[in-house]
């Protein structure tokens, strides 16, 4: 039985309608910005394998650190025990985060990092006998697929079967120069009941790489601060250089109470989630009363191998060559964006740092289920480029090791696709 047949027989893939009988490409190995299938065909990984690969696949420095750690300590329960990789990673991460962040809580993916953040905020008020039941979030939000994360994400097709199981959320528009007064009224009306405001800073990834400006987000965050509303900043996607700086937080003057991380945290090598928080949040859980404990944990909390990989990835991120690569990619994206923005099939072009999104004009509304999606996906696959369109929106989010030549190949393929559809 071939690998593809075995896959079809045994495996249920994410975000996949298997009724259509889609075949899955068997990837055999990877290196740098390339993936190679079982027949030897090379693909440029233009989306960092779902936004996680920072420095390239199978990076030797990260592999070396993980292998060394594997020979020393693979796993230990993190309740009642600790270890050097977890301590070292916490030190390195907090050293480059805003000073508001003082404590690190480990989980194992982005959704669980969000779950912990929500529980921290809700219990923060509960522990002070000031229970607050509502959450403030952006329209079009996406924070994960577990129930808490799903509850604070946009309601729609994906969440419809579970609508009666999700808690109350007040949704607001992302801020701009015209709506801050309206947002202020909403915040002031509900402030006494709001446990927190959760948001994706600068870029709403799964919504189609929708972008808003740092100056407007700063104003909105200041409104929340004045009204005593805790803030959760979801950096799962935007963290570790994606926005052109180490974190979206580095574009902002205001500081959130809680930050969430995953995806690029380990350089894409293995799962790990982190929720950081302020000393004020942490202090609300310190008491002789055991019932004020944060009752949350995972079997693989602070797994030593994942922590070693993440610490190695942070080492690489700090290197001048990596920082220069981030700026190089951003500059090339900007030049390409300018060159196509007037194309008749380009509805809009959006860029923040290494994130470039192109929204196609199709005559239909923008939608994840837009019919153009499958044609685009297969067109780029045939050319050895992995781009996973969000409906009629394609985006480029490469690992930082990608070459100029590979980026130019991606740009050329996009232009070809645009021209083909224009005929």
N, C-alpha and C positions, 0 to 999 in steps of 0.2 A: 504494500500500500504506500503511495507517495505521501510526502509531507503535507501537500495541500489536501489530499483526501482524508488523512488523519485529522487535520485541523477541522475540516468540515464535519467530521463524524463526532468530535469530542468537545469543540470549543465554541463558546458563546462570546462574541466580540462586543465591545462597547459601541454605543451609538450606531448600531448596525441592524438593518432590517434583513434578517437572514432568509426571509421568504423569497427575496429577489435572487438568491443564489449567488451573491457576490463572491468572487474568488479573492483570496488574500495572498499577497506576494510574500513568499518565504524569504526572509532576510537571513543571510548566512553569517555575515560579519560586517564590521564598520570601522572606519578610521577617519579622523578629522571631520570634515564636513560631508563625508560620503558614506552611503549605505550600499552594500553589495548583496544581490539576491543569489539564490542557489545556482543560477545559471551563469553567474559572473557579471550580470548587468550592473552598472554603477548608477546610483541616483544621488543627486545633490539634495541634501537634507535642508531645504529652504525654510522649514518651520521648526527646526531644532527638536524634531520628534515630540511634537505637542508642547513646545515652548520650554523644554527642560535642559537641553544640551547647551552649555555655555561655551566651553573651551574646545569642543570637538569630541567625537566619539573615541572611546578607549584611550583617553589621555594618559600617557605613561606616568606622569607625576602623581595623578590621583590613584591610578592602579597600584603604583609602588607603595603609597601610604596605606591603602586598603589591605594589600597583601601582608604588609608588615604588621598591621593591627590584627589581621586574621590569625597570625601565628602567636599572638599574645593574649588577646581577649576578644571573643566573638560576640558574647551576649551575657548580660547579667540583669536581673530584676532591678528596676530603678527606684523602687520604693524601699528605703532603708539602706540603699547602696548608691555609690557614685563611681566615677572613673575619670581618668585624665582626658580622654577625647571629648567628653561632654563639657568638662570645665574649660578646656582649651577653646573649644568652639564658641561657648558662651562669651568668653573673654574677647575673642577676636571679633565676633559679631557686634557686641555692645560697644566696642571701641569705635566702630564706624557708623553707628546709628545715632539719631538725635539724643541729646542728653536726658530727655524724658524717659528713655527706656533703660530700666535698671534690673529687670529680672527676666529669665528665660524659662519657658515651659515647653518641653519637648513632646511632640506627637509623631505621626507617621505619614501625613499627607496634607494637602491644602485644605480639604474639607474639614478634617479634624482640627486643624489649626484654627479655623473659623468657629467650629463648635466650642472649643475651649474659650475663645475670646467672648462669644456670646454668653457662655455660662459665667465667666468672670464678671461681666457687666451686670447681669441680672442678679447674681449672688452678692455683688458689691453693695447693691441697694438693700437686698434682703438682710444681709448681715448687720445693717444699720437701722433695721426696722423701718425702712422707707421703700417698701416694695413698689417697683415700677414694672409695668407689663408690656409696654409697647416698644417697637423698634422703628427707627427712621432709616430709610434706605433710598438709593437712587432707582428711578425707573430704568428698565433694561438691565438691571444688575445681574451678575452671575457670581456666586460665591462658592459653588460646589453642589454636590449631588446627595449628600446625607440630609436628613430631615431639617436640622436647624439651618444649615447652609442653604438648602433649597427654599426654606421659608423666607429667608431674607433676599432671595433672588427674585427676578421678575416672574410674575405669574403668567402662564400661557400654556401652549401645547404640551411642553415637556412636564409641567407640574400638574396639569389638569386632573389626573387620576387621584391625586393626593391632597386636593384643595381643602378637604374637611379635616385633615390632620395637621395643617400648618397654622402657626400662630400669627397674631395680628401684626401687620407692618404698615407703616405710613410711608407712601412712596412720594418722592419729590423729583423734579427735573434736575439735571445737572446744572450748575450755576453758570450764568453768563452775565453780560453787562446790563441786561434788561429785566432779569427776573429776581434779583436779590431781595427787593422789597417784598415780593410775594412769598419768597422762601422764609423771610424773617417772620411774616405773619403766621405761617404754618408752624414754625418752630416755637414761637412764643405761645401759640394756642395750646400746643401739646406738651410743652417742656416738662410739666410736673409729672407726666405719665411716661416719659421716655427714658428707658434704661440706657439707650445708646444710639448713636448714629454710625452705621457701617457703610463703607464706601470703597470703591476702586479708585485710586488717585490717578488723575490725568487721562487714563485710557481704560475704557470698558471693553475688555478683550473679546469675550464670547458674544457680546452684543453686536459685533462687527467692527471692532477697533474704533469705537466712538470716542472722541477726544474732547476734553475741556481744558481751560487754561488754569495754570497754577494760581494766578492772581485772583481769579474768581473763587477757586476752591479755598484759598486762604481766607477770603472774606466770609465764606460759608462756615468754615471751621471756627472763625472768631465769633460768629453768631452762636454757634453751639457752646463754645467755651463760656460766653457771657451768660448763657441760660443754664449752665450747670449740666450739660449733656455730655456723657462720656463718648469718646470717639474711637472706633476701630478702623484702622487703615489696612486694607487688604492689599499687601504687596506680593501676594503669591505669584502673580504674573509680572508685575512691574519691577520687582526687585532684581538686584545684581546686574545693573548696567543697562537694562532694556530701554530705559527712557533717556539714555545718554549720560546719566549720572548713576552712581551706585544704587540709589533708591529714589523713587518718586518723592520721598520725604525731603530729599536734598534740593528739590525745586521749591519747597514751601518754607514760609516763615513760621506758620503755626505748627504745633506738634500734637500728634494724636496721643491718646492714653495707652493704646494697644496697637501693635503691628503684627501682621501675620505673614509667614513665609513658607514656601515649599518650592516646587518646580525646579528652578535653577540652583537651589540651595546646595545640593551636592554635586553641582556641575552636570546633573542628569544621570548620575551613575546608579543611584538607588533611592528608595523612598525615604523622606524625612520631612517632618513639619515642625515649625517653631512658632510659638506665640510669645512675644515679648510684651512687657507691661511696665507701667510706672511704679514707683515706690508707693504711691497713694493707693493704687489698686491692690498691690501685695499686702499693704498694711491692714486692709479691711478684712483679711482672712486670718490675721494673727490674733488668737484669743485662747483663753483657757478652755473655752467651750469647744469641744471637738466637732460639734455640729456646724461650726463656721469654716471647717476645712473645705477646700476645693476637691470634691470627690470625683476625680477624673484621672484616668491612666490607661495605658495600652501595654500589651505584652512586650512590644518592641520599642517602648519609650526610650529615647536617647541611645538607640542601638550603637555600640562602639564603632562598628564598621561604617555606618552611615555618618556618624559624627566625624570620623577620620576623613572620609571623603569630602564632607562639607568644609572642614578646616583646610584641606588641600585646595579646594576650589576657591576659597577666599584668598589663599596665598597667590593663586594665579590671577585672580581678579585685581589684586593690588599691584601687579607688575605693570611697569610703564608700557610694555608692548601690548598688553591687553587693553589698557585704557586708550592707547592710541588706535587700536583696532576698532573699538567702539565708536570713536569719533570718525574714523575712516568710513565705516559702514554708514553712519548717519549722513556724512557728506555726500556719498555716492547715491544714497536714497533720495536726498534732497534734489540733486541734479536730475535724476531720472523723473522724479515727481514733477518738476517744472517742465520737463520735455513732453509729458503726456497729458497735462492737466486740461489742454484745450481739445484733446481728441474727442470726436463726436460721440463715442461710446463710453467715455469716462464721465460718470455723474459727479464724482468728487475724488480727490486724492487727500489722504490724511497721513501725517507723519509725526511721530514723537521719537527721537533718538533712533534706535535700530529697528523700530516698528514702522513699516510702510504698508498702508492699506489703500486699495483701489476699488472703488465702488462702481460697478458697471451699470450703464443705462440699458435696460432690457424692455422697457415699455410696461413692466410690471412693477409693483411695489418692492422695496427692499425686504427680503425675507430669507431666513435660513433654508426654506424649502423652495427657493427660486429654481426654476427648471434649468437655468444655465449652469448650476453647480456641477452636475455630473459630467457635462461636456468639458468644462474647464479642468476638472480633476483628471480626467483621462487624457486630455490633450497634453498636459504637463508631464504626466507619468510616461507617456510615449516618448517624450523628449528626455527622460531621465531626470526629471525634476519633481520633487515632492512638494506640492502646494495643496493645502486642504481648504478649499474655499468655504467661507461662511455664506452660503447661498450665492448671491451675485457679488460678493465682496471677496477679493483675493488679498492676501497679505503676505509679506515677506518678513521673516523673523529668523535670521540665520545664526548659527554659532559664530562666535567672534573670530574664529580661525579661518573663515571663508575667504577665498582669494578674490581679488578684483575681477579676474577673468571669469570666475564662477558667477559672481554677481552680474556681470555684463551678459553672460549666457542666459541668466534668468530674465533680465530686463528684455533681451532680444526676443525671448520666447513669449513674453507678455505682449510685446508689440506685434508679433506675428499673430497671436490669438485675437488681438483687437482688430487687426486688419482683415483677418479671415471672416470675422463676424460682421464686419462692415460691408463686405461684398454682397 
